[in-house]
Amino acid sequence: MALNRNHSEGGGVIVNNSENVLMTYDHIEITFSDIEPMPDAFKGTKKGSVFLTPYRVIFVSKGKDAMQSFMMPFYLLKDCEIKQPVFGANYIKGTVKAEAGGR
């Protein structure tokens, strides 16, 4: 996973030359929990867009926030569940593991 490395100044996404964006979703909210201690960049609910590539999911926030982008490679996603409540928005819940030796 990487924080603030995959966004452009204009609010777009930066991807490698070897990959392309398969799908884009706007009006997305992302929330982080179970992080001890919780860094300021991960606090609260973030709003923005999600970009899906063949290798990863990239969240780009809307507006000025400590978290401008958050990248999650598929191999670090665990225990993903798709929730479809009767009264409420659909959502995906899962765990993102930090890569060993990552910064």
DODRENLUM-824656 format. One record per residue: residue in one letter; residue number from 1; z, y, x of N, C-alpha, C in turn. Coordinates in pm, 1 decimal. Each point is the difference from the previous one (the first is absolute). Layout:
N
PT  res    n       n.w       n.v       n.u      ca.w      ca.v      ca.u       c.w       c.v       c.u
PT    a  NUM         Z         Y         X         Z         Y         X         Z         Y         X
...
% end
This chain:
103
PT  res    n       n.w       n.v       n.u      ca.w      ca.v      ca.u       c.w       c.v       c.u
PT    m    1       0.0    -117.1      83.5       0.0     117.1     -83.5       0.0     123.0      87.7
PT    a    2     -53.9     107.9     -51.1      -6.7     124.1      76.9      23.6     117.7     -93.7
PT    l    3      68.9      99.7      50.8      32.0     118.5     -77.8     -75.8     119.1      57.7
PT    n    4     -67.6      73.3     -88.0     -69.5     125.3      34.5    -107.3     -16.0     107.5
PT    r    5     -78.8    -106.0      -6.3    -108.4     -20.5      96.5    -136.8     -18.9     -66.0
PT    n    6      -5.7      -5.8    -132.7    -125.4     -34.4     -66.1     -46.4     103.1    -101.3
PT    h    7      38.4     124.8      15.2     -44.0     103.3     -93.1     -72.9     111.0      75.5
PT    s    8     -85.9      68.6     -72.8     -70.0     115.1      57.7      60.1     127.3     -58.1
PT    e    9     -27.7     111.2      62.3      55.1     128.2     -45.5     -42.7      33.4    -143.3
PT    g   10    -117.6     -44.4     -40.7     -50.0      29.3    -133.1      52.5     -92.5    -108.2
PT    g   11      90.7     -90.7      32.8      56.6     -90.2     -99.3     -71.1    -133.1      -9.6
PT    g   12     -96.6     -24.2      85.9     -72.4    -127.0      -1.0      66.8    -103.7      88.0
PT    v   13     -68.2    -111.6      15.6      52.3    -111.1      77.6     -85.0     -20.6     124.7
PT    i   14      62.5     -48.6     107.7     -70.8     -32.4     123.7       3.7    -151.1      16.6
PT    v   15    -117.8     -62.6      10.2      -8.0    -145.1      21.6     -79.3     -26.0     127.4
PT    n   16      16.8    -119.9      54.5     -73.3     -39.0     120.0    -148.1     -15.3     -29.9
PT    n   17     -83.3       2.8     104.1    -144.3     -18.3     -17.7     -33.9    -138.6     -53.3
PT    s   18      85.3     -99.4      26.7     -29.4    -137.9     -39.8      41.2     -32.2    -143.1
PT    e   19      58.0      95.0     -73.8      41.4     -27.9    -137.2     -49.4     108.5     -94.6
PT    n   20       2.3     -30.5    -127.1     -42.7      95.9    -100.2      99.4      -1.3    -115.2
PT    v   21      -2.3     103.6     -82.5      89.1      10.9    -114.2     -63.4     -74.5    -116.8
PT    l   22      71.1    -101.6     -51.3     -50.0     -79.8    -112.0      31.2      64.5    -134.4
PT    m   23     121.2      52.0     -14.2      44.0      61.7    -125.9      92.6     116.1      29.8
PT    t   24       2.8      96.1     -90.4      89.8     114.0       8.7      67.4      18.6    -135.5
PT    y   25     129.3      22.8       1.6      75.5      27.3    -121.8      76.9     129.7      17.8
PT    d   26     -13.0      90.1     -96.4      72.1     126.8       1.0     121.1      -8.6     -92.6
PT    h   27      86.3     101.4       5.3     119.4       9.0     -84.9      92.0    -120.5      20.5
PT    i   28      24.5     -35.1     125.7      85.3    -112.7      36.7     137.1      53.9      41.3
PT    e   29     104.0     -73.4     -34.5     134.6      31.0      46.7      49.4    -115.9      84.3
PT    i   30      65.5      31.0     112.4      55.4    -102.5      88.1     146.5      35.2      26.2
PT    t   31      84.7    -103.8      -4.2     143.4      16.4      22.7      46.3    -104.6      99.4
PT    f   32      86.8      37.9      90.4      53.9     -91.3     100.5     148.2     -22.7     -27.1
PT    s   33      44.1    -124.3      19.6     141.8     -32.9     -17.0      38.7    -104.4     104.2
PT    d   34     127.4     -29.4       7.5      53.4    -101.5      91.6     -28.2      31.2     146.2
PT    i   35      -2.4     129.1      36.0     -15.0      40.1     139.6     133.3      60.2      43.5
PT    e   36      57.9     -54.3     104.6     127.4      51.5      51.7     -13.5      31.9     148.0
PT    p   37      25.1     117.5      44.0      16.1     123.0     -75.8    -135.9      50.2     -49.8
PT    m   38      -0.8      71.2    -109.8    -123.3      49.2     -62.3     -46.2     129.0      68.7
PT    p   39    -114.2      -4.2      74.4     -53.7     123.4      60.8     -45.2      98.8    -108.6
PT    d   40       4.2     127.9      30.9     -36.7     103.4     -97.1    -140.8     -19.0     -54.7
PT    a   41     -92.5     -45.7      81.9    -139.4     -16.2     -43.2     -14.5    -103.9    -111.3
PT    f   42      94.3     -93.1     -12.4      -8.3    -106.3     -99.5      82.9      26.6    -125.5
PT    k   43      72.8     109.9      -4.2      87.0      29.4    -115.0     -79.6      52.9    -117.9
PT    g   44      40.0     -42.1    -118.7     -60.0      48.9    -123.3    -129.5     -70.4     -36.5
PT    t   45     -59.8      44.4    -108.9    -126.8     -54.5     -47.7    -113.1      88.2      51.2
PT    k   46     -98.2     -62.7      61.2    -115.5      71.4      54.6    -118.1     -16.3     -95.3
PT    k   47     -78.1     104.9     -18.7    -117.7      -3.6     -85.8    -124.1      24.3      83.3
PT    g   48    -108.2     -72.5     -32.4    -123.0      16.8      74.9    -106.8     -99.1     -39.7
PT    s   49     -77.2     -47.6      98.3    -111.8     -91.9     -22.3      14.6    -121.8      90.1
PT    v   50     -58.1    -111.5     -45.2      -0.7    -123.0      78.3    -144.3     -36.4      30.5
PT    f   51     -25.6     -39.9     124.4    -130.9     -43.9      44.8      12.3    -145.4      44.3
PT    l   52     -84.2     -85.6     -52.5       1.6    -142.6      31.2    -117.8     -32.8      90.4
PT    t   53      27.7     -58.8     116.4    -104.7     -46.4      91.2      11.7    -151.8       9.6
PT    p   54     -90.9     -67.5      66.9      12.9    -145.3      13.3     122.6     -44.2      80.1
PT    y   55      64.3      89.8      74.1     110.0     -37.2      88.4     135.0      61.2     -35.1
PT    r   56       0.0     107.7     -79.3     124.9      71.4     -22.0      -3.4      87.4    -124.6
PT    v   57     117.3      49.8     -35.7      18.0      96.2    -108.3      49.4     128.8      64.6
PT    i   58     -62.4     111.9     -35.2      38.8     129.2      56.9      38.5      92.4    -115.1
PT    f   59     120.8      53.9       7.1      47.7      98.0     -97.4      -8.7     137.5      64.4
PT    v   60     -61.7      97.4     -68.7      -8.8     138.3      47.4      67.2      87.8    -104.1
PT    s   61     104.3      72.2      41.8      76.0      79.8     -95.5     -71.7     129.9     -33.9
PT    k   62      34.1      50.9    -116.8     -56.6     124.9     -48.3     101.1     110.6      28.0
PT    g   63     -44.3     109.2      56.2      88.9     110.4      28.3      65.1     -10.8     136.0
PT    k   64      94.4      87.7      24.6      71.0       2.4     128.1     126.2     -83.4     -11.7
PT    d   65       8.3    -101.9      81.4     113.5     -90.8      -0.2      17.2     -52.9     141.6
PT    a   66     118.7     -49.3      33.1      21.2     -58.6     131.9     -87.4    -122.8      19.9
PT    m   67     -32.0     -69.3    -109.4     -91.2    -114.6       5.7    -136.8      44.0     -49.7
PT    q   68     -94.6      18.3      89.3    -136.4      34.8     -38.4     -83.9    -124.1     -25.9
PT    s   69      25.7    -109.7      75.6     -71.6    -126.1     -23.4      88.1    -116.4      45.0
PT    f   70     -24.8    -115.0     -61.9      73.3    -122.1      32.4     -98.2    -115.7      -8.0
PT    m   71     -12.4     -76.9     109.3     -96.7    -109.3       7.2      74.1    -133.0       3.7
PT    m   72     -46.8     -95.5     -83.1      60.5    -132.8      -9.1    -108.0    -105.5      19.9
PT    p   73      -5.9     -67.9     115.2     -96.7    -109.5      15.8      41.4    -118.2     -87.4
PT    f   74     -96.9     -74.0     -51.0      28.7    -110.2     -91.2      90.6    -105.5      61.8
PT    y   75     -12.0     -25.3     131.1      80.1    -106.0      59.8     148.3      37.0       9.9
PT    l   76      36.2     127.0     -22.5     139.7      40.1       0.3      59.6      10.4    -140.4
PT    l   77     -82.5     -20.8    -104.7      48.1       4.4    -137.9      54.3    -137.0     -38.3
PT    k   78     120.2      -3.6     -56.3      64.0    -125.0     -39.8      54.8      12.0    -141.7
PT    d   79      11.7    -113.0     -68.2      65.3      -8.6    -131.5     -56.3     100.0    -100.4
PT    c   80    -131.1      15.4      -5.6     -62.4      94.4     -92.2      -3.7     -57.8    -141.4
PT    e   81      36.1      83.8     -96.5      -3.2     -37.0    -140.4     -69.6     110.5     -77.4
PT    i   82     -81.3     -37.7     -96.7     -62.3      97.4     -90.2      81.2      -0.8    -127.9
PT    k   83      53.5     114.9     -39.1      84.1      13.5    -118.3     -78.8      73.0    -108.1
PT    q   84       4.2     -54.3    -120.7     -67.8      61.4    -113.6      97.6      11.8    -117.2
PT    p   85      89.0      99.6       5.6      96.6      14.8    -108.1     -66.4      41.3    -130.6
PT    v   86      61.5     -37.5    -111.7     -54.8      34.0    -131.4       3.6     151.5     -20.3
PT    f   87     112.4      62.2      32.7      13.3     144.8     -15.7      15.7      62.5     138.8
PT    g   88    -109.3      35.0      61.4       2.7      61.2     132.1    -128.2     -27.9      74.6
PT    a   89     -14.1      65.4     113.2    -120.2     -14.8      80.9       5.2    -129.9      81.7
PT    n   90    -116.1     -57.4      24.2      -9.2    -116.4      88.0      33.3      43.2     142.5
PT    y   91      57.0     -94.0      78.4      31.1      32.4     138.1       2.8    -126.2      85.0
PT    i   92      -9.5      21.7     131.0       8.0    -109.1      98.0     128.9      19.6      77.4
PT    k   93      76.1    -107.7      14.6     126.2       3.7      72.0      -6.9    -100.5     113.6
PT    g   94      43.1      39.0     118.8      -3.4     -90.9     113.8      74.7      55.4     118.7
PT    t   95     -10.6     -70.5     110.0      68.5      35.8     123.4    -101.8      23.4     109.5
PT    v   96      19.1     106.7      76.0     -82.9      28.2     116.4      90.2     -16.3     121.8
PT    k   97     -35.9     -91.3      87.2      77.3     -23.4     121.7     -52.8      89.3     111.7
PT    a   98      88.8      50.6      81.2     -40.7      79.0     116.8     -54.6     -95.9     104.5
PT    e   99    -104.0      41.2      68.5     -58.0     -82.3     104.3      91.4      -1.0     123.1
PT    a  100      17.2    -117.5      58.2      85.6     -12.8     118.4     -50.0      90.8     111.4
PT    g  101      86.0      79.2      56.8     -37.3      90.3     107.9     -70.5     124.4     -46.3
PT    g  102     -12.6      20.5    -133.6     -67.8     118.4     -51.5      85.1     124.7      15.7
PT    r  103     -67.1     114.7     -12.7      71.6     127.3       8.2     -16.9      76.0    -128.0
% end
